[in-house]
Amino acid sequence: MNKTLLSLCIAGLLSACAFTPDYTPPVTELPTSSVQAAISKQWWLQFNDEALNRLIESALKNNQNLALIQAKVDEARAVLGITSAEQLPRIGLNGSAGSATQSKELGVPAYTNAENYKLVGQVSWELDIWGRVRNLSAAARDDLFATQYNQDAAISSLSAEVAQAYFNLRAFDARLQITENTIKSRQDAYDLRYKRFKGGVTSELDVRQAEVELANAQAARPDVQRSIANAEGALSILTGQSPKALIEGKLERGLAIGYISLPPAIPAELSSDLLLRRPDIAQAEASLRANRARVEAARAAYLPRISLTGLLGVESNQLGNLFNSGARTWSFAGNLAMPLFDNGLTAAQVDQAKARERQATAAYQLAIQNAFAETRTSLTANQVIGNKVSAVQTQVDALNRQLKLATLRYDNGFSSYLEVLDAERNLFDAQIALINTQRDQLNYRVELFKVLGGGWDKTAAAKAQ
């Protein structure tokens, strides 16, 4: 027993020599700013559209990509359980019973029906002196964090995709409504020109021009209807609808594109800490930590692996004597294994681990660069889109007035019908442009919420874990 205690003490002292990874992230120069902005976790509520809220809720509950990522999180959690279990002693129970007769031809005294009964408890434990098992467990823990951060990033991305798909759908709905209104307006114009032609008031040229414009508007309708069907299909998949609901159901609509509330503007200069809370950056950092731990685990393979095994139980050649005091048996052993020549296998494994660490380092720095580039682009887009919406709205108002004046001039014989046609075409194009610009403004705001982490907080996430 004294020898056992001595072995454990020596192992404890040697454990101070264990390989410990450096978890300090690479130094990255970040911009300085004192401006802070709080992003709500449920940022989509700020658009004040109940239909959008229900669609995102359905997506977060039923989307199959999220279900796939959740399964990966569960797998990573199981792997962590496996590696954590390897740090602790294994205890087992083993029992055996047998009977044998030795051959007389062996040249030794023969015996008949030699029996053996055994019941022992076994303990085995690898002394993790160099930190191999501990580093593998740490790597598995960071892998779990990485998959959880990836899940958070997927939730943020999915919410943004649903919102943008919904806004695209509502834009197509508005475009279809404008197309229908245009068809009706041009049908009325054609009917009027035809009556005037029959009455000898106008020429056939005006009738044919009106007919062409009516046909053009009617030809545009199928394209818009197809776009609506495509948008509905994409949104149905995102929200996890069943095939039956996808074919037979109809997606809920809420506010028209021009009546959806635009969330308040976000400052153009933000604190760097806010950007570093993005889940994709946290995922890259966790992956870097995991790969650094694996490098140290691979390096530990150069040194001896020491394990202890112990056995305590009873053994007897008669079942009735198995639990007598004299039947007790025990053993204690230490095992050492160390590679001397493995054709460069260990060195190659260390090189592999270091290469993966460099990959993780590059991925981490790239994630930060992408985060700031995306945020800068998104902030700029949100700043300028408002001016574009105002300009296009002014254009639509002016063209509405122009069409009324052109129609009035034509009806009174002061201009040709071409002025009316030009005004109608310009107004139709401007109305479509206004819808697209309003949609872009909403989508840009969604994109900004997404690139800022979608309200995700790394500190809160770490506490929850």
N, C-alpha and C positions, 0 to 999 in steps of 0.2 A: 504494500500500500504506500509506503514511503517513496518507493521508486516511482509509483504512479504520480504522486503529488509533485515529485521532483521533475518528472517529464512535463507535466502541465505548466509548472513554473518556468521551465526553460522555453517552452513554446510561447508562453505569454511574453517573455522578454524578447524573443526573436520576432514576434509579431510587430514590434516597433520598427522593424526593418522592411515592413510591407511596402509594396509599390502603391503610391497614392497619386491619382491623377490631378492635374491642375485644372480646376473648373473656372478659372478666370476667362471670361469671353474676350475675343479679340478686340483691340482698341479700334474704335471707329469715330472719326470726327463728325460730330453732329451739330446742326445749327442751334443757336441759342435763341430762346424766345420766352417771354414771361406770360404770354397770353394763354389762358386755359379755357377749354370748352368741354362741357359735359355732354356726352352722347348717351341718350336713353337706350337701354337694352332693347326695348320694344319701340324702336324709332318709327316704325311704320304707322303707329297710332297717330302720329302728328299729321298724317294726310287726311284724317277725319273721313275715311271711307270704310264703312262697315263691311262691305263686300270684300275689300282688300284684306281686312283683318281676318275674316273667316277663311279666306284662301290661304293665307300664310299659316294660320293655325292648323289647317288641314295638311299642308305640306310638311310642317314640323312633326306631325303625327304619323303620316302615311308614306312619305317619300322613301323609295327603296334604296336610293344612294345613302341616305342617313342610316337606314337599317343595316346596310353593308358595313358602314364605318363603325356603328355600334358593335357589330360582331367582331370587328378587328380590335376594338377597345377591350372587349371581353377576353379575346385571345391573348392580348398583351398582359392583361391582369393575371391570367392563368400562368403565363410564362414567368411572371414575377413570383408567383407562388411557388413554382418549381425551383427557381434559382434560390429563393429565400430558404426553402426547405433544405437545400444542400449545405447551408451554413451550420445546421444543427445536427446533433448526433441522431443516428438512426437506431431504433430499438425494435427488435423482433423476437419472436418466439418460435422455437423449432423443436419438434418432437419426432421421434422415430422409434420403430419397433421392428425387429427382424429375427429370423431363425435361419441357421445354415448348418450344413454338414460338410466336413472337410474330406477331400478325396484321400483314400489310403495309398494311392500311387505317388503321392508327393514325397514319400520317404520320411514322414514325420508321424508321430503318434496321432492317430485319427480320433476325432470326436464326433459325436452325433448330436444333432439338434442344439447347437450352440446358440443361445438367445442373447439379445441385447435390447435394452429399453433405455430411452434417453429423452429427457425433457429439459431444455436449456433456454435461457434468455440471452440474446446477443445484442451487443452495442458496438456500433462502428462510427468513427468520426474522423474526418480529414482535418488535420490541424492547418488552418488557413494562415500559415505563417507569412506568406508573401502577398496575401491579399487577392489571390486568384479568384476564389469563389466570391469573396466580398465585392470585388470589382465587377464580376459577371452579374451579381445581384443588383448592383448600382446601375449597371447598363440597362438591365431589364426594367428597373424602376423608371429610368429616364425614357426608355422606349414607351412605357405606359403613359407617361406625361405627354410625350410627343403625339401619341395616337389620340389622347384626350384633347390636346390643343388642335389637332387636325379636325376633330369632331366639332370643336367650337368654330373653327374657320369654315367648315362645311355648313354649319347652321347659319352663320352670317352670310355666306355666299348664296345659300338657297333662299333665304329671306329676300335678298336683293334681286335674285333672278325672278322670283315670283312677282315681286312688285313691278319690276321692269316689264315682264311679260304681260302683266295686267294693264299697265299703262299703254303698251303697244296695242293690245286688244281694244282698249277704249278709244285709241286714236284711229284704228281701222273702223270701229263702229261709227265714229264721227265722220270719217271720210265717206263711208257708205251713205250716211244721212245727207251729206252735202251732195253726193252724186245723185241720190234720189231727188233731192230738191232741184238740182240742176236739170235733171231729166224732165221733171214736171214743168219747170219754167220754160225749157226749150220746146216742150210739147205744146204749151200754151202759145208760145211765139210762132211755132210752125202753123198751128191751127188758125191763128189770126192772119198770118201772111197768106195762107191759102185762101181764106175768105176774101181778103182784099184782092188777091189775084183773080178770083172768080168774079168779083165785082168790078174788075177793070181798074182798080185803084193803084195797084202795084204790078211790077213785072214778075215774070216767072223766075228770073234770076234770084230775087229775094226769097222766093219760096224754096228754091233748091239750096240756097245757102243755109236757110233755117233747117232744112231737112238734113243736111250734112252735119250741122252742129248737134242736132238731136241724135243722130246715129253715133257720133263720136262719144257723146255722154253715155248712151246705152252700151256701147262697146267697153267703156271703162268699168261698168258695174261688175261683170264676172270676175275681173282681176281682184277687185276689192273683196268680193265674197270669198274667193279662194284664200286670200290673205287672212281673212277672219277665221276661216276653218283651220288654217295652219297655226294661227296664234292660239286658238282654242285647244288644239291638240297638244301643243307644247305646254300650255298652262295645265292641262289635265294630267299630263305625265308628272309635272313638277309637284302637283298637289296629291299625287298618289291615287287618282281615281281608278276604279275597276274598269276593265274593258267594256262591261255592260253600260256603266255610267258614261264612259267616254263616247260610246256610239249612240246611246238612247237619251242621255241627259243633256242638259244645257247649263253652261257655266253662268253663275250668278253675276249680274252687272250691278254696279253701284252708281257713283256720280259720273256725269259726263266729263270728258277730258278737261274742259275749260273751267269746271267748277270744283275740281279736286284741290284741297288746300295745299299750299306750298309751305313746308316747315320753315322756321326762321333761319336766316342766313347764319353761317358759321364764320368766325374770324379767319382772315386770310393767313395769319401767322399763328402757329400753334406751338405748344411746348413739345420738345422732342420726346419727353416721357410719355406723352399721349400716343405718339406713333409707335413707340417701343412696346405698347401694350397690345399690339396686333397679335392675334393667335398664331399667324403663320410665322412671325418672328420668334415667338415663344417655342413653337414646334421646332424650328431650325436650331435654336439654342439647346433644347432638350436632346435633340439628335446629336449635336456636337458633344455634349456631356457624355452621352452614352458611348460614342465612339472613342472618346478619350479614356473612358474606363476600360474599354475592350483592349486598347493598346497596352495598358498596365497588366491586364489579365494575360495577354499573350506573352509579355516579357517575363511573367512569373513562371512560364513553362521552362525557362532555362534552369531553374533551381529545383531542388528536391521537393517531391510531394510526400508528406509524412502523414500517416494515418494510424489511428489506434483502434484496436479491436479488443473486446472483452467478452467473456462467456461465463455465465454462472447458472448452475442448474443441478440436476441429479441424473445419475446413470447407474444401471444395474443390469446383471444378466438374468435377473428374476423379477418379474413384474411385482410380486408381493413385497420385495425389498426396495422398490424404487424410491420410496419416501423415508427410508431409514436414515439416521444421522450419518452413517458411513457412506451413503450414496452420493454425497455432495461432490460436485466437480466444478472447477473454475479454471480460467486461463486468461492471460493478459499478454498482448503482443503489440509491438510497434512495427510498422512497415515503412520503408523508404524506397522511393522510386525516382530515378533521375536519368534523363537522357544523356548519353555520352557521345553517341554519333548517330544522327538521324538523317544524314544526307541533306542537311540544310532545311529540313521541314520546319523546325521551330523558327528559324530566321525568316523563312518565307512567310510564315503566319504572322510574325511581328511586322514585317514589311507590308503585308496586306492590311493589317489593322491600322498602321500609320497612314497608308494611302487613303483608307476610308475616312480617317480623321481629317486629312487635308480636304477631301471632298466635302465633308460636313462643315469645315471652316469656310470654304468658298461658298457653300449654300447659305450659310448664316449671313455672311457679308452681302451676298447677292439679295437675300430677302430684305435686308435693311435698305439697300440701294433702291430696290423696286418699291418699297413702301414709301420712301420719300419722293421718288419720281412720280408714282401714281397720285400721291397726295397733292403734290405741286400742280400736276395737270388737272386734277379734279377741282382744286380750289380756283384755278384760273377759269375753267369752264363754267363754274357756278357764278363767278363774278361777271362774265360777259354775256351769259345767256339771257339775263334779264333785259339788257339793252336790245337784244335781237327780238325778243318777244314784243317789246314796246314798239319797235320799228315796224315789224310785220303787222301788228294790230293797226297802226296808223295807216299802213298801206291798204289794208282791207277796208277800213272806214272810207278812205279816199276813193277807192275803186267802186265801192257801193254808190257813193255820190256821183262818180263819173258815169256809171251805168245808167242811173236815173236821168242824168242830163243828156246822155247820148240817145236814150230812148225817146226823151221828150223832143229833141232836135229832129230825130228821124220821123216821129209822128207828125211833126209840123212841117216836114218837107225841107228842113234846112241842111240835112246831111244824108249820106247814103247809109244803107244797112250795115256796111262794113264797120263803121264806127261802133255800132251796137255789138256786133260780133267780137270785135277786139276787146271791148270793155267786158263782155261776158267771159271770154277766155282768160283775161288777166285776173278777173275777180275769182274765178274758179281756182286758178293756180295759187293765188294769194291765200285763199281760204285753206287749201291743202297745206300750204307752207306754214300757216299759223297753227294748225293742228299739230304738224310735225314739230314745230318749235316749242309748243306747250308740252308736248310729250318729252322732248329732249330736256326741257327744264326740270321736269319731274324725275326723269331718269338720271340726270346729272346729280341731283340732290341725293338720290338713292346711292349712286356710286360713291359720293363723298362719305355717306354714312358707312358704307362698306370698307373703303380704304382706311377709315379711321378706326377700324376694329369692330364696327357695329355695336358699340356699347359694351364690348367684352373687356373685362378687367383682369389682368394677369394676377394681381395681388389677391383679389377675391377668389379667383379660380384656385390659386395655390392653397388658400385657407380651406376651401371646400374639399380639397383632396387630403 
